[in-house]
């Protein structure tokens, strides 16, 4: 069999997922990774007996993971139902034990986490977020009884958005404006195009409940004040399938996917930084023919797929003379998500530690004003909110005996702010750790610390090649969603495709897995790998 060759730039979860699908489509696929290990934003940092996931820690929709681990060489499953009826009953959500499917279990052990998040307010009260309606109503009654009825109405409205926006349209590839215009009336009818925070304010009167039901888009780089209300569907994504954790960390999921990819005949090259996507004109149209590495090595391919940052792909890897649509001016015009400061730290455990959870959201004294500072004003405020992750509460093997491994993630402005992080990093880290100590989240933390490391926007820009040090790619505002989001098929260069958080449908672990499937479907259609596979998909789930 004369196999075509595919090259995937970057080994983030979206890149690996797409590479696995290319193997199932009959390609010989090589992943080219700049770093010395896989994962990209989902890479792993190990030091002094501690294991830290450097990026995503929240897994949802185990079905997407099981689907990848079920693929076989030369047996594409692009025509299978995206959401089989048996996975849609939220009453069947696994709440204890092992939540990964049978094929997943061969590679990684995935467990459900409850509550999904504990959300701490600045006054010391908290809300355990688990999407269980009865428990949710009880907590609302305790903190904001005036909002119980509003929750029921929000629940109904979010369900309608989930049914249409995720189950029916989630895999739609908006490759042309017509495909978007067809669905716009439905989204307007569902009130899904206004801002999420404005949508939430319709149903909740208290500031606390407005924060509880809007904060989640921050975990994919979106400002709740600016992202469209279609993101209310996240509530039902989690309600239907739960929140999960890979034992050993998300890095174990990445390692399992790499093992699966290699079992299917794929290859990974580490320390292989791509300098250029090679393009030639064929029949007057630019066409990707392969890549050149920084060391001068040239690799040829029939298809090039970039899991690198969208802006990095076009601004640095594709010569400007071949970019009629994605010109420098357009690429730079697109808003990038905020950046992050992430502090990884190991500390000695204490029997008197407070009752923190695996996932903790610690909100500061301001919410809307802080979001404006981060996203619009691009200033570093004195106050902050943070996501505190303590995985050793679930998996003690991530730290030496008697210790915890943790990280805390703080949204900060991207590098349009011109902040000097080489000067700010140490003092900012001290401020955050002192806050956790003195506010009683981890009492005595400063005396119990045995390890710490901080990454700033400089890491995202320099190590991860993320334009302006963005943490989550292109910001998911309305005018950068669906058709207006960067396309998975390059409009400029034939046989060049993109995958991951910067493309459709967007950021987050489940979305980049969806992006991989969407990109593979487009490639199968364009290269006529097996037209029957694509045409067999349910109507509305594949871009025609």
N, C-alpha and C positions, 0 to 999 in steps of 0.2 A: 504494500500500500504506500503510495507516494503522499506523505503527510505534509500539509502546510505547516508553517512555523509561525508561532506567535511569541512576541516579547512583551512582558508586563513590567513596567517601570514602577518599582515600589512594592513592598511586602506588607502593607497595611492589611487589615481584615478584608476590605473591599478588593484589594489586589489579589490576595490569595484566593478569595472566593471566586473571582473571575477566572483566575488561572485554572482552578479545578474545573470550572465549567468549560473552559477551552479544551482541556484534556478530554472531557466527555463529548465534545463536538468533533474530536478526531484530529486536533492539532497537536504538534509537538511544542510545548510551551516552556519558556524559561523566564523565571522571575529575576530581575536585576535589582539588588538592594544595596543602597549606599552604605548602610551601617554594617556592623559585624554580626548581626543577628536579625531575626524577623520581627515584624509587628508594626514598624513605623511608630505612629502615636501609641500603639498598643505594645510597645516593647517593654522589657523587664529590666529592672535594676537590682542587682544583688550585691550586698556588702555586709560583712561582719555577721554573717548568719541570718540576715534579714532578706526577705524577698519582697520587692515592691513592684506592683503594676504601675507603669509610668503614665498610663492613659485610662481608657475606658474600664469601668469596673461593674457596670450595670448591664446585665443581659436580659433581654426580653424575647418573646416569640421563639421558644425552643424548636418549633417546627422548622424554622429557617435553617437552624444549625443541623438538625437531623436530615434535612433535605440534602445539604452539602455532603454530609458523611455517607449518604446513600448512593451518590453518583458512581457510575462505572465508566471505565475507559470506552470511548466510542459509542456510548449509549446515552445520548443526551436525553434529559427529562424536561425539556422546555415546554412540552405540550401538556404536562401534568397540571392538574388544578392547583392554583396558587394557595387556595385556602380550602382544603377538603372539608366537607361538612363535619367530619368527626372531630376536628380540632376547634370548632367554633363554639362549643358549649362551655360557657365560662364556669358552669358548675363542675366541670371535669378538670378544672385547673388543679395541678398538683401543688399541694401546700406543705408537704413534708416528704422526706426521703429523697430519692433520685428523680430529677425532673428531665434529664436527657433521654432521648429515644434510644432504641436498641442499637442502632448503628453509632450514634453519638457515644454511647457507653464504651465502645471499643477503644475510644481515643481520649475521652475526657469525662470526668465526673462532675456533673452539673447539679446543683442543689437549689431549692427555692429559698428565698429570704423573706421573712416576715418580722416586723412590718417592712414594707418596701423602704420607707424612710421615716425617721423621727425628725420632725421639723420643730426647731426651737425658736421661740420668739424672744425678742430682746428683754421682755419683762420676766423671763424665766419659765413661762408656761410652754407646753409643747403639744404637738398633734402627731399621733402615730398614723401615718398614711398607708393604708393597705387595700383601699378600694372595696372593702367589704361594706355594703350599703348600711347594714344595721350598726356596725361599729362606727362608721363614719357619721351617721346621724347622732349617735350617742356622744361622740366627741364634739360635734358641732353644738349640740344642746348644752354641753358643759362650758364651752368657750364663747359661743355666739348663738344663743337660742333663737334669735331673730332670723337666723339663716337656714334653719332646718327645712322649711318649705322651699326656699330658694334652691337648696341642694337637689331636691327632687326634680325641680324643673331643669336645672343644669344637667342632671344625670340624663334626662330624656333628650335634651338638645345635643349633648355630647355623643350619645348613642347614635343619633341620626347622622351626625357628621362622620362618625367612625364607619357606619355601614356604607355610606356613599364614598367618603373620601379615602378610606383605607381598604376596605374589602373589595369595593368595586373599581376604584380608580388607582389604588396604590401602585400597581404595576404598569399603568399607562405611561407610555413614552411620549412626551409632548415634543415631537420633533418638528411640528409646524404649527402655525398660529391657529389653523382650523381646528386641530385636535383640542386646543384649549377653549376656543369659542364654543364648542359643542357642550362643554361641561360647565361653563361659567354661570348660566342661568340657575342650574341646580345649586351651585355653591352660594350664589347670592340668596336664593330662597332659604337655604340653611343658615344664613347669616354668618357664613364661614370666611368672608373676605374682610370683615372689619378686624381691628386688632384684637388679639386674644385677651388682653387686659380689659379692654372695653367690653368684650363679650362676657367676661367673668363678672364685671361690675353690674351687668343686667340682673344677675341672679343672687349676688351676695352683697350685703350691706356693710359687714365688718371688714376692716383692713386685714385682719388675720386670715379670714377665709378667702379673701381675694388673693392673698399671697399663696396660700396652700394650693389653690387650684390654678395657679398660673406660673409657678416657679420652674416647672420642669423643662421648659424650653431653654432655660439657661444651661442645661446639661448638654444641649446640642448647639450652643452658640447663639441662641436667639433671645432678643430683648422682648419680654412679654408685652411691652408697650407697642412693639412694632410688628411682631410676627402675626400672620393672619390667624384667625380663630379656627381654621381647619386643624390647628395643632391641639385643639381641645380633644381630638381623638386619642391623644396619648393616654388620657385617663382610661379609655376603654381598651387600648392595647395592653396596658398593664392589668386592668381588671380581668381581661379575657385570658391572658397567658402568664401573668405574674412577673415578678422580678427575681432573677436567678444569679448565682455565683458559680464560677468554675473553681473547684477545689484546686489549690495550688496557685490560684489567680488566673486572670484573663490570659496571661502568658501561656498557661496550659492549653487553653482553647487554641491559641495561635499555633503552638507546637503540634497539637493534634491535627490542625488543618494542613500544616506543612507536611506532616507524615502522610496524610491522605493524598496530598498532591503528588508527593514523590512515589507513593504506591501506584498512582495512575500513570507514572512514567515521566512526570515533570521534573525540572531541574531548577535549583536556586543557586545564584551566584551572589555571595556577600562581598562587601568592599568593592562593589561594582557601581560606581557613581556614573550616571549617564550625563554626558556633556552636551549631546545634541541628538535630536531625532532627524535622521537623514531623509531628505525629501528630494525627489526628482519630478520633472514635468513629463507626464505621459498623456499623449493625446490632448495636450494643452492644459491638463488638470494636474495640480500638485498631488503627488502620491507618496506616502511613507514607504520607505524601503528597508528600514532598520534603524540602528542607533550607532553612535560612537561613544565609547566610554572616555573618561577623563585621561586614561593612560594611552589613548589613541586606538585601542582595539575597536574594530568595526564588526558588528553582528547584523546580518541580514534577516529579514522576516517578511512574511506576507501580511501580517497584522501587527501593529504596535498599539498597546493599551497603556495609558498612563494613569497610574494610581497616585502620582505625585500631585501636589497642590495645583489646582487649576491655573492660577496666575503664574506659578513657576513654570508649568508646562509650556504655556504660550510665550511668556516673556523671555524665558531663558533657553528653552529647548527647541523651539521652532523658529526658524529664520523669519524675520519680519516680512520679507518679500513674498512669502507664501501665505500670509495671513490677511485675507481680504475682509473677513468678518471680525475675527478676534485680534484686531489691531491693538497696539499698545494703549491707545486712548480708551477703547472700550474696556479692556481688561482692567486697567487702573481705575476706571470709573466705577466698577462694581464694588459695592461696600463689602469689606471683610468683617468677619466676626470679631468679637473682643478677643483679647489674649488672656493668659493665665499666669499666676504664680502658683507653683505647686511645691509644697514642702513635704519631703519624705522624712519620716523620723521613727526611730526605734526607742522604746522606753521600758523601764522596769515596771512590771505589773504590781498592783497593790490590791489586797483583799477589800479595801474600802473604796475602790474606784466607783464613781457614780454609774448609773445604769444607762450607759450609752448603747447605741445600736450599731449594727454593721454599717448602715448608711445614715449619716446625720446631716441635716441642713440647719446651719446656724445663721439665722437672719439678724442683721444689724438693726439699729434704731430707725434707719430710713430704708424705704423700698423704691418707690417711684423716683425719688430724687437721686438715689444712688445709681439706679439704672441710667438716668440721664447723664450723670457724671461720667460713667464708664463708656457708654455707647455714643453719646452726642458731643458732650463737652471735651471728652478725652482727657480728663484730669484724674489724678490719683487722690481720692478722698481720704480723710482721716479715719472714717469708719469703713467697715467692709462686711460682707456676708461671705460664708464659706461652706464648702461641702467637706465634711470630715469623714474619712473612710477608715474603718478599723476592721480589716478582714480577719485578723486573728481571733476575733470573737466567734467566727465561724470555723476557721481553719488555723489552729495554733501552730501548725508546721511551718508557717511563714516567718516565724521568729524563733530565736533560741528559747529554751525552757525558761518560764518565768518572765517573759517579755512580750510586748506587743509591737507589731509593725503597723504603721498608720501613714496616711497622707492627708493633708488638707489642701484644698484647691480654692483659690480666691480669684474671681473674675477681676481683671484689670483692663485698662484701655490697650488697644493694639498700638503698634509703633508709630502711628500718626501722631501720637502724643509727644513724641520726642523725649520721653523720659529716659534718663541715664540709669539703666538697671545695674550696670557694673558698680555704681555708687550706691544705689538704693537697696540692693538685694539683702545685704546683711542686716541693716536696720529694720527693714520691712519684715524679714523672717523673725527677728527678735520680738517685734511688736505683736505678730500673730501668735507666736508660741506663748508669750507672756499673757496675752488675752485668754488663751485656753487654760492656762494655769490659774490666773487670778480670778477669772469668772467662774471657776469651779467645774469646768468641763473635764479637765484632767488635773486635779489639784497636785501641786508639787512637781509638775511636769519638768520644770527647768532643772530640778535636782535629780530627776529620774532619767533624763535624756542620756542615751548612750551612743546615738548616731543621728545625724541629720544631713540632708542635702536639699538644695533649693534649685529649681529651674524657673526661669523668667521668660518674657517674650524673646529675649536673645536666643534662647535654646530653640524655640519654635522657628525663628527666622533662620538661624545658622545651621543647626543640626538637622531640622526637619524640612528645610527649604520652603517654609510657609511664608507667603507674601505678607509683609508688615507684621510678622510674628503672630498671625491669626491662630487661634486655638482650634477653630472648627470650620475653616474654609470660608466660602462665600456666606455672608449673613443671610439667614432665611426670612427676609422681608417679602412683602407681597410682590413687589416689582422684580424680585429675584427668585420667584417660585415658578414651578411648572415650566411652561414654554420659555419663560424669561430667565430660568436658571441655566447655567452652562449646560450644553448638550452632551450626551454620552457619545454621540457620533460627531466628529469634527466637521464643521461646515466648510472648513478651509482645505483640509488635506484628506484625500481619500485613503482609506485603510488605517486612519488614526482614530482611536477611540479613547474615551475617558471613563473612569470608574471611581467611585468613592464619594466622600462627603461633599465635595465641591460640585458634583453633578446631580442629576435627577436620581432619586427623589429628594435627597438631602442628607443631613448628618445624623449620627447615632448608629450604634452597632446594627440594629435590624435594617435600617435604611441603606447602609452600605452593602449589606448582603442582597437587598432588593436591587440596588444599583448594579451589582454584578450580574444578576439574572437578566435585567433589562438590557445591559450592554451585550451580553452573550446572545440574546435574542436578535438584537439589531445586527450583530455580526453574522449570525446564521442566515438572516434574511439577505443581507447585502452580498455575502459571498456564496449564497445558494448552497449552504452546507446540506440542508435537508428541508426544503420548503414545506414539506408535509408537517414537520415538527412545529414550525411556527404557525402555520395555518390552522393547526388543530387546537390552538389555544382558544379559550372562551372569548367571545366578542368583547372588545373594549380593553383587553389586557395586553395586547401587543400593538405597538404603533404600526399602522399599515404602511 
